[in-house]
Amino acid sequence: MALINNSVVDEITVSINNFVYFRTNITIVDEYNNIVSQNYVRESIYPGQDYSEKDTKVKAICAIIHTAQVIADYEASLQTHNTTGA
């Protein structure tokens, strides 16, 4: 029996803090296209995080959302958070 692994990013969401969340649908089917297994993997990418190895759609969204200003603002918010102890 031949099994085929299909991985598709089927959901992408951008949060108010410019994190990019995405879900990958991993489906294994047999030669008759019957689903043998199905799993979902959820991941997030914060501004400034390397996304070069991610799905093409995810890379396109991150390239638009994660501008230099957004990354700078995110890094500044981390510094503010660390110095205030909040």
Biopython code that builds the backbone (N, CA, C, O; Angstrom):
import numpy as np
from Bio.PDB.StructureBuilder import StructureBuilder

atoms = [
    (1, "MET", "N", (0.843, -1.172, 0.000)),
    (1, "MET", "CA", (0.000, 0.000, 0.000)),
    (1, "MET", "C", (0.894, 1.242, 0.000)),
    (1, "MET", "O", (1.734, 1.412, 0.883)),
    (2, "ALA", "N", (0.706, 2.094, -0.985)),
    (2, "ALA", "CA", (1.458, 3.352, -1.072)),
    (2, "ALA", "C", (0.713, 4.443, -0.307)),
    (2, "ALA", "O", (-0.495, 4.625, -0.458)),
    (3, "LEU", "N", (1.471, 5.158, 0.516)),
    (3, "LEU", "CA", (0.894, 6.258, 1.274)),
    (3, "LEU", "C", (1.471, 7.574, 0.784)),
    (3, "LEU", "O", (2.653, 7.669, 0.453)),
    (4, "ILE", "N", (0.625, 8.574, 0.744)),
    (4, "ILE", "CA", (1.036, 9.901, 0.274)),
    (4, "ILE", "C", (0.813, 10.899, 1.402)),
    (4, "ILE", "O", (-0.266, 10.952, 1.994)),
    (5, "ASN", "N", (1.846, 11.692, 1.694)),
    (5, "ASN", "CA", (1.777, 12.707, 2.741)),
    (5, "ASN", "C", (1.507, 14.059, 2.089)),
    (5, "ASN", "O", (2.299, 14.528, 1.272)),
    (6, "ASN", "N", (0.398, 14.679, 2.448)),
    (6, "ASN", "CA", (0.035, 16.009, 1.944)),
    (6, "ASN", "C", (0.064, 17.003, 3.097)),
    (6, "ASN", "O", (-0.607, 16.807, 4.111)),
    (7, "SER", "N", (0.836, 18.063, 2.942)),
    (7, "SER", "CA", (0.883, 19.129, 3.947)),
    (7, "SER", "C", (0.462, 20.428, 3.287)),
    (7, "SER", "O", (1.045, 20.846, 2.286)),
    (8, "VAL", "N", (-0.566, 21.072, 3.861)),
    (8, "VAL", "CA", (-1.098, 22.298, 3.293)),
    (8, "VAL", "C", (-1.360, 23.299, 4.417)),
    (8, "VAL", "O", (-2.005, 22.967, 5.411)),
    (9, "VAL", "N", (-0.858, 24.522, 4.258)),
    (9, "VAL", "CA", (-1.214, 25.585, 5.190)),
    (9, "VAL", "C", (-2.617, 26.022, 4.810)),
    (9, "VAL", "O", (-2.843, 26.563, 3.728)),
    (10, "ASP", "N", (-3.561, 25.780, 5.720)),
    (10, "ASP", "CA", (-4.960, 26.049, 5.386)),
    (10, "ASP", "C", (-5.575, 27.181, 6.195)),
    (10, "ASP", "O", (-6.756, 27.490, 6.035)),
    (11, "GLU", "N", (-4.774, 27.809, 7.071)),
    (11, "GLU", "CA", (-5.305, 28.922, 7.856)),
    (11, "GLU", "C", (-4.156, 29.837, 8.265)),
    (11, "GLU", "O", (-3.157, 29.377, 8.816)),
    (12, "ILE", "N", (-4.298, 31.121, 7.998)),
    (12, "ILE", "CA", (-3.301, 32.113, 8.404)),
    (12, "ILE", "C", (-4.044, 33.278, 9.048)),
    (12, "ILE", "O", (-5.017, 33.792, 8.496)),
    (13, "THR", "N", (-3.570, 33.687, 10.227)),
    (13, "THR", "CA", (-4.191, 34.784, 10.962)),
    (13, "THR", "C", (-3.103, 35.736, 11.428)),
    (13, "THR", "O", (-2.028, 35.300, 11.840)),
    (14, "VAL", "N", (-3.375, 37.029, 11.366)),
    (14, "VAL", "CA", (-2.460, 38.040, 11.882)),
    (14, "VAL", "C", (-3.124, 38.678, 13.093)),
    (14, "VAL", "O", (-4.253, 39.161, 13.011)),
    (15, "SER", "N", (-2.413, 38.676, 14.222)),
    (15, "SER", "CA", (-2.972, 39.235, 15.450)),
    (15, "SER", "C", (-2.721, 40.735, 15.533)),
    (15, "SER", "O", (-1.987, 41.300, 14.723)),
    (16, "ILE", "N", (-3.334, 41.362, 16.510)),
    (16, "ILE", "CA", (-3.200, 42.804, 16.685)),
    (16, "ILE", "C", (-1.755, 43.198, 17.011)),
    (16, "ILE", "O", (-1.344, 44.325, 16.737)),
    (17, "ASN", "N", (-0.985, 42.274, 17.593)),
    (17, "ASN", "CA", (0.418, 42.561, 17.902)),
    (17, "ASN", "C", (1.361, 42.116, 16.779)),
    (17, "ASN", "O", (2.570, 42.006, 16.981)),
    (18, "ASN", "N", (0.797, 41.861, 15.602)),
    (18, "ASN", "CA", (1.526, 41.510, 14.379)),
    (18, "ASN", "C", (2.206, 40.145, 14.415)),
    (18, "ASN", "O", (3.143, 39.898, 13.656)),
    (19, "PHE", "N", (1.741, 39.261, 15.289)),
    (19, "PHE", "CA", (2.177, 37.877, 15.220)),
    (19, "PHE", "C", (1.409, 37.226, 14.060)),
    (19, "PHE", "O", (0.238, 37.532, 13.835)),
    (20, "VAL", "N", (2.070, 36.341, 13.340)),
    (20, "VAL", "CA", (1.421, 35.599, 12.261)),
    (20, "VAL", "C", (1.231, 34.171, 12.768)),
    (20, "VAL", "O", (2.198, 33.472, 13.071)),
    (21, "TYR", "N", (-0.015, 33.756, 12.853)),
    (21, "TYR", "CA", (-0.352, 32.399, 13.283)),
    (21, "TYR", "C", (-0.814, 31.621, 12.058)),
    (21, "TYR", "O", (-1.557, 32.133, 11.221)),
    (22, "PHE", "N", (-0.356, 30.364, 11.970)),
    (22, "PHE", "CA", (-0.819, 29.557, 10.844)),
    (22, "PHE", "C", (-0.954, 28.096, 11.246)),
    (22, "PHE", "O", (-0.300, 27.605, 12.166)),
    (23, "ARG", "N", (-1.835, 27.428, 10.510)),
    (23, "ARG", "CA", (-2.111, 26.013, 10.766)),
    (23, "ARG", "C", (-1.766, 25.218, 9.519)),
    (23, "ARG", "O", (-2.138, 25.583, 8.403)),
    (24, "THR", "N", (-1.046, 24.120, 9.733)),
    (24, "THR", "CA", (-0.723, 23.205, 8.641)),
    (24, "THR", "C", (-1.558, 21.948, 8.815)),
    (24, "THR", "O", (-1.545, 21.324, 9.876)),
    (25, "ASN", "N", (-2.281, 21.584, 7.771)),
    (25, "ASN", "CA", (-3.090, 20.374, 7.743)),
    (25, "ASN", "C", (-2.225, 19.276, 7.130)),
    (25, "ASN", "O", (-1.868, 19.348, 5.954)),
    (26, "ILE", "N", (-1.892, 18.271, 7.917)),
    (26, "ILE", "CA", (-1.075, 17.156, 7.441)),
    (26, "ILE", "C", (-1.984, 15.950, 7.284)),
    (26, "ILE", "O", (-2.523, 15.431, 8.261)),
    (27, "THR", "N", (-2.146, 15.514, 6.050)),
    (27, "THR", "CA", (-3.036, 14.400, 5.748)),
    (27, "THR", "C", (-2.249, 13.297, 5.038)),
    (27, "THR", "O", (-1.499, 13.557, 4.097)),
    (28, "ILE", "N", (-2.432, 12.077, 5.503)),
    (28, "ILE", "CA", (-1.836, 10.922, 4.843)),
    (28, "ILE", "C", (-2.965, 10.133, 4.199)),
    (28, "ILE", "O", (-3.925, 9.743, 4.863)),
    (29, "VAL", "N", (-2.836, 9.901, 2.887)),
    (29, "VAL", "CA", (-3.862, 9.176, 2.136)),
    (29, "VAL", "C", (-3.241, 7.949, 1.477)),
    (29, "VAL", "O", (-2.037, 7.902, 1.223)),
    (30, "ASP", "N", (-4.089, 6.955, 1.204)),
    (30, "ASP", "CA", (-3.616, 5.778, 0.489)),
    (30, "ASP", "C", (-3.792, 5.967, -1.018)),
    (30, "ASP", "O", (-4.217, 7.030, -1.470)),
    (31, "GLU", "N", (-3.468, 4.943, -1.781)),
    (31, "GLU", "CA", (-3.525, 5.070, -3.243)),
    (31, "GLU", "C", (-4.938, 5.270, -3.784)),
    (31, "GLU", "O", (-5.112, 5.650, -4.942)),
    (32, "TYR", "N", (-5.949, 5.015, -2.951)),
    (32, "TYR", "CA", (-7.343, 5.225, -3.361)),
    (32, "TYR", "C", (-7.889, 6.553, -2.842)),
    (32, "TYR", "O", (-9.089, 6.814, -2.931)),
    (33, "ASN", "N", (-7.010, 7.383, -2.304)),
    (33, "ASN", "CA", (-7.332, 8.701, -1.769)),
    (33, "ASN", "C", (-8.179, 8.643, -0.493)),
    (33, "ASN", "O", (-8.880, 9.599, -0.163)),
    (34, "ASN", "N", (-8.108, 7.523, 0.214)),
    (34, "ASN", "CA", (-8.754, 7.401, 1.514)),
    (34, "ASN", "C", (-7.833, 7.996, 2.572)),
    (34, "ASN", "O", (-6.630, 7.734, 2.567)),
    (35, "ILE", "N", (-8.385, 8.786, 3.468)),
    (35, "ILE", "CA", (-7.583, 9.395, 4.521)),
    (35, "ILE", "C", (-7.206, 8.337, 5.549)),
    (35, "ILE", "O", (-8.062, 7.681, 6.142)),
    (36, "VAL", "N", (-5.898, 8.193, 5.742)),
    (36, "VAL", "CA", (-5.372, 7.250, 6.726)),
    (36, "VAL", "C", (-5.120, 7.957, 8.048)),
    (36, "VAL", "O", (-5.352, 7.393, 9.117)),
    (37, "SER", "N", (-4.645, 9.191, 7.969)),
    (37, "SER", "CA", (-4.346, 9.976, 9.161)),
    (37, "SER", "C", (-4.464, 11.460, 8.824)),
    (37, "SER", "O", (-4.181, 11.882, 7.703)),
    (38, "GLN", "N", (-4.885, 12.239, 9.810)),
    (38, "GLN", "CA", (-4.969, 13.685, 9.624)),
    (38, "GLN", "C", (-4.616, 14.372, 10.930)),
    (38, "GLN", "O", (-5.168, 14.053, 11.983)),
    (39, "ASN", "N", (-3.688, 15.322, 10.849)),
    (39, "ASN", "CA", (-3.245, 16.078, 12.015)),
    (39, "ASN", "C", (-3.119, 17.545, 11.636)),
    (39, "ASN", "O", (-2.955, 17.896, 10.467)),
    (40, "TYR", "N", (-3.201, 18.392, 12.658)),
    (40, "TYR", "CA", (-3.003, 19.819, 12.459)),
    (40, "TYR", "C", (-1.834, 20.269, 13.324)),
    (40, "TYR", "O", (-1.700, 19.856, 14.476)),
    (41, "VAL", "N", (-0.999, 21.113, 12.756)),
    (41, "VAL", "CA", (0.126, 21.690, 13.480)),
    (41, "VAL", "C", (-0.044, 23.198, 13.433)),
    (41, "VAL", "O", (-0.221, 23.778, 12.362)),
    (42, "ARG", "N", (0.010, 23.829, 14.597)),
    (42, "ARG", "CA", (-0.132, 25.286, 14.673)),
    (42, "ARG", "C", (1.208, 25.896, 15.059)),
    (42, "ARG", "O", (1.920, 25.386, 15.924)),
    (43, "GLU", "N", (1.532, 27.000, 14.394)),
    (43, "GLU", "CA", (2.780, 27.703, 14.656)),
    (43, "GLU", "C", (2.522, 29.202, 14.661)),
    (43, "GLU", "O", (1.509, 29.676, 14.147)),
    (44, "SER", "N", (3.456, 29.936, 15.250)),
    (44, "SER", "CA", (3.372, 31.390, 15.222)),
    (44, "SER", "C", (4.740, 31.964, 14.886)),
    (44, "SER", "O", (5.775, 31.349, 15.144)),
    (45, "ILE", "N", (4.720, 33.154, 14.307)),
    (45, "ILE", "CA", (5.949, 33.868, 13.968)),
    (45, "ILE", "C", (5.822, 35.282, 14.505)),
    (45, "ILE", "O", (4.886, 36.003, 14.159)),
    (46, "TYR", "N", (6.766, 35.678, 15.353)),
    (46, "TYR", "CA", (6.751, 37.022, 15.917)),
    (46, "TYR", "C", (7.559, 37.961, 15.020)),
    (46, "TYR", "O", (8.393, 37.488, 14.248)),
    (47, "PRO", "N", (7.342, 39.247, 15.095)),
    (47, "PRO", "CA", (8.095, 40.197, 14.262)),
    (47, "PRO", "C", (9.603, 40.067, 14.496)),
    (47, "PRO", "O", (10.076, 40.147, 15.629)),
    (48, "GLY", "N", (10.332, 39.868, 13.423)),
    (48, "GLY", "CA", (11.778, 39.714, 13.494)),
    (48, "GLY", "C", (12.250, 38.273, 13.500)),
    (48, "GLY", "O", (13.444, 38.011, 13.351)),
    (49, "GLN", "N", (11.328, 37.335, 13.669)),
    (49, "GLN", "CA", (11.695, 35.915, 13.668)),
    (49, "GLN", "C", (11.969, 35.459, 12.241)),
    (49, "GLN", "O", (11.329, 35.934, 11.302)),
    (50, "ASP", "N", (12.919, 34.539, 12.073)),
    (50, "ASP", "CA", (13.246, 33.999, 10.753)),
    (50, "ASP", "C", (12.097, 33.114, 10.257)),
    (50, "ASP", "O", (11.695, 32.168, 10.934)),
    (51, "TYR", "N", (11.586, 33.427, 9.094)),
    (51, "TYR", "CA", (10.493, 32.642, 8.507)),
    (51, "TYR", "C", (10.876, 32.091, 7.135)),
    (51, "TYR", "O", (10.011, 31.664, 6.370)),
    (52, "SER", "N", (12.161, 32.099, 6.828)),
    (52, "SER", "CA", (12.643, 31.731, 5.488)),
    (52, "SER", "C", (12.356, 30.274, 5.105)),
    (52, "SER", "O", (12.312, 29.954, 3.918)),
    (53, "GLU", "N", (12.164, 29.400, 6.073)),
    (53, "GLU", "CA", (11.913, 27.986, 5.780)),
    (53, "GLU", "C", (10.429, 27.632, 5.800)),
    (53, "GLU", "O", (10.071, 26.461, 5.675)),
    (54, "LYS", "N", (9.572, 28.622, 5.954)),
    (54, "LYS", "CA", (8.131, 28.370, 6.063)),
    (54, "LYS", "C", (7.484, 28.303, 4.672)),
    (54, "LYS", "O", (8.129, 28.555, 3.654)),
    (55, "ASP", "N", (6.217, 27.963, 4.662)),
    (55, "ASP", "CA", (5.410, 27.864, 3.446)),
    (55, "ASP", "C", (5.412, 29.196, 2.685)),
    (55, "ASP", "O", (5.522, 30.259, 3.296)),
    (56, "THR", "N", (5.294, 29.138, 1.379)),
    (56, "THR", "CA", (5.315, 30.324, 0.521)),
    (56, "THR", "C", (4.261, 31.351, 0.921)),
    (56, "THR", "O", (4.536, 32.551, 0.937)),
    (57, "LYS", "N", (3.057, 30.885, 1.244)),
    (57, "LYS", "CA", (1.994, 31.812, 1.645)),
    (57, "LYS", "C", (2.337, 32.515, 2.954)),
    (57, "LYS", "O", (2.076, 33.707, 3.112)),
    (58, "VAL", "N", (2.919, 31.777, 3.883)),
    (58, "VAL", "CA", (3.301, 32.351, 5.175)),
    (58, "VAL", "C", (4.414, 33.381, 4.968)),
    (58, "VAL", "O", (4.382, 34.458, 5.564)),
    (59, "LYS", "N", (5.384, 33.058, 4.134)),
    (59, "LYS", "CA", (6.467, 34.002, 3.847)),
    (59, "LYS", "C", (5.937, 35.286, 3.226)),
    (59, "LYS", "O", (6.412, 36.373, 3.553)),
    (60, "ALA", "N", (4.967, 35.172, 2.342)),
    (60, "ALA", "CA", (4.407, 36.358, 1.693)),
    (60, "ALA", "C", (3.699, 37.256, 2.712)),
    (60, "ALA", "O", (3.858, 38.476, 2.680)),
    (61, "ILE", "N", (2.924, 36.658, 3.608)),
    (61, "ILE", "CA", (2.230, 37.437, 4.633)),
    (61, "ILE", "C", (3.238, 38.099, 5.571)),
    (61, "ILE", "O", (3.110, 39.283, 5.882)),
    (62, "CYS", "N", (4.236, 37.346, 6.019)),
    (62, "CYS", "CA", (5.246, 37.908, 6.924)),
    (62, "CYS", "C", (6.018, 39.051, 6.265)),
    (62, "CYS", "O", (6.335, 40.044, 6.921)),
    (63, "ALA", "N", (6.315, 38.918, 4.993)),
    (63, "ALA", "CA", (7.041, 39.978, 4.288)),
    (63, "ALA", "C", (6.238, 41.274, 4.260)),
    (63, "ALA", "O", (6.810, 42.363, 4.302)),
    (64, "ILE", "N", (4.922, 41.159, 4.190)),
    (64, "ILE", "CA", (4.058, 42.337, 4.174)),
    (64, "ILE", "C", (3.871, 42.905, 5.587)),
    (64, "ILE", "O", (3.945, 44.118, 5.782)),
    (65, "ILE", "N", (3.635, 42.049, 6.549)),
    (65, "ILE", "CA", (3.300, 42.467, 7.910)),
    (65, "ILE", "C", (4.528, 42.897, 8.708)),
    (65, "ILE", "O", (4.486, 43.905, 9.413)),
    (66, "HIS", "N", (5.603, 42.152, 8.605)),
    (66, "HIS", "CA", (6.783, 42.402, 9.437)),
    (66, "HIS", "C", (7.725, 43.410, 8.779)),
    (66, "HIS", "O", (8.818, 43.067, 8.328)),
    (67, "THR", "N", (7.273, 44.648, 8.740)),
    (67, "THR", "CA", (8.099, 45.735, 8.212)),
    (67, "THR", "C", (9.183, 46.076, 9.228)),
    (67, "THR", "O", (9.135, 45.626, 10.373)),
    (68, "ALA", "N", (10.151, 46.865, 8.805)),
    (68, "ALA", "CA", (11.231, 47.285, 9.705)),
    (68, "ALA", "C", (10.656, 48.015, 10.915)),
    (68, "ALA", "O", (11.134, 47.830, 12.034)),
    (69, "GLN", "N", (9.635, 48.840, 10.699)),
    (69, "GLN", "CA", (9.024, 49.585, 11.810)),
    (69, "GLN", "C", (8.308, 48.659, 12.786)),
    (69, "GLN", "O", (8.400, 48.842, 14.000)),
    (70, "VAL", "N", (7.602, 47.676, 12.264)),
    (70, "VAL", "CA", (6.896, 46.726, 13.122)),
    (70, "VAL", "C", (7.903, 45.946, 13.968)),
    (70, "VAL", "O", (7.685, 45.737, 15.162)),
    (71, "ILE", "N", (8.997, 45.521, 13.354)),
    (71, "ILE", "CA", (10.031, 44.782, 14.091)),
    (71, "ILE", "C", (10.649, 45.664, 15.167)),
    (71, "ILE", "O", (10.842, 45.220, 16.299)),
    (72, "ALA", "N", (10.961, 46.914, 14.821)),
    (72, "ALA", "CA", (11.544, 47.845, 15.794)),
    (72, "ALA", "C", (10.577, 48.096, 16.953)),
    (72, "ALA", "O", (10.993, 48.118, 18.112)),
    (73, "ASP", "N", (9.302, 48.282, 16.652)),
    (73, "ASP", "CA", (8.298, 48.507, 17.697)),
    (73, "ASP", "C", (8.176, 47.285, 18.608)),
    (73, "ASP", "O", (8.058, 47.426, 19.826)),
    (74, "TYR", "N", (8.205, 46.100, 18.026)),
    (74, "TYR", "CA", (8.106, 44.869, 18.812)),
    (74, "TYR", "C", (9.316, 44.732, 19.737)),
    (74, "TYR", "O", (9.168, 44.433, 20.922)),
    (75, "GLU", "N", (10.515, 44.954, 19.186)),
    (75, "GLU", "CA", (11.728, 44.853, 20.001)),
    (75, "GLU", "C", (11.735, 45.906, 21.106)),
    (75, "GLU", "O", (12.191, 45.629, 22.215)),
    (76, "ALA", "N", (11.240, 47.104, 20.822)),
    (76, "ALA", "CA", (11.143, 48.153, 21.841)),
    (76, "ALA", "C", (10.164, 47.748, 22.937)),
    (76, "ALA", "O", (10.399, 48.020, 24.114)),
    (77, "SER", "N", (9.079, 47.108, 22.558)),
    (77, "SER", "CA", (8.093, 46.669, 23.554)),
    (77, "SER", "C", (8.694, 45.601, 24.464)),
    (77, "SER", "O", (8.357, 45.533, 25.646)),
    (78, "LEU", "N", (9.570, 44.777, 23.928)),
    (78, "LEU", "CA", (10.243, 43.780, 24.761)),
    (78, "LEU", "C", (11.167, 44.451, 25.770)),
    (78, "LEU", "O", (11.223, 44.053, 26.933)),
    (79, "GLN", "N", (11.883, 45.461, 25.321)),
    (79, "GLN", "CA", (12.782, 46.208, 26.207)),
    (79, "GLN", "C", (11.989, 46.907, 27.309)),
    (79, "GLN", "O", (12.392, 46.887, 28.472)),
    (80, "THR", "N", (10.876, 47.517, 26.951)),
    (80, "THR", "CA", (10.017, 48.187, 27.934)),
    (80, "THR", "C", (9.491, 47.174, 28.944)),
    (80, "THR", "O", (9.473, 47.428, 30.148)),
    (81, "HIS", "N", (9.070, 46.037, 28.440)),
    (81, "HIS", "CA", (8.533, 44.978, 29.297)),
    (81, "HIS", "C", (9.612, 44.483, 30.261)),
    (81, "HIS", "O", (9.329, 44.253, 31.436)),
    (82, "ASN", "N", (10.840, 44.318, 29.778)),
    (82, "ASN", "CA", (11.923, 43.802, 30.617)),
    (82, "ASN", "C", (12.372, 44.820, 31.661)),
    (82, "ASN", "O", (12.749, 44.433, 32.767)),
    (83, "THR", "N", (12.341, 46.100, 31.339)),
    (83, "THR", "CA", (12.808, 47.103, 32.295)),
    (83, "THR", "C", (11.759, 47.440, 33.346)),
    (83, "THR", "O", (12.100, 47.870, 34.448)),
    (84, "THR", "N", (10.488, 47.246, 33.015)),
    (84, "THR", "CA", (9.434, 47.554, 33.995)),
    (84, "THR", "C", (9.154, 46.364, 34.900)),
    (84, "THR", "O", (8.542, 46.506, 35.959)),
    (85, "GLY", "N", (9.602, 45.200, 34.479)),
    (85, "GLY", "CA", (9.363, 44.000, 35.277)),
    (85, "GLY", "C", (7.935, 43.500, 35.224)),
    (85, "GLY", "O", (7.531, 42.671, 36.039)),
    (86, "ALA", "N", (7.185, 43.991, 34.285)),
    (86, "ALA", "CA", (5.770, 43.585, 34.165)),
    (86, "ALA", "C", (5.652, 42.243, 33.504)),
    (86, "ALA", "O", (4.543, 41.742, 33.318)),
]
sb = StructureBuilder()
sb.init_structure("model")
sb.init_model(0)
sb.init_chain("A")
sb.init_seg("    ")
for serial, (resi, resn, name, xyz) in enumerate(atoms, 1):
    if name == "N":
        sb.init_residue(resn, " ", resi, " ")
    sb.init_atom(name, np.array(xyz, "f"), 0.0, 1.0, " ", f" {name:<3s}", serial, name[0])
structure = sb.get_structure()
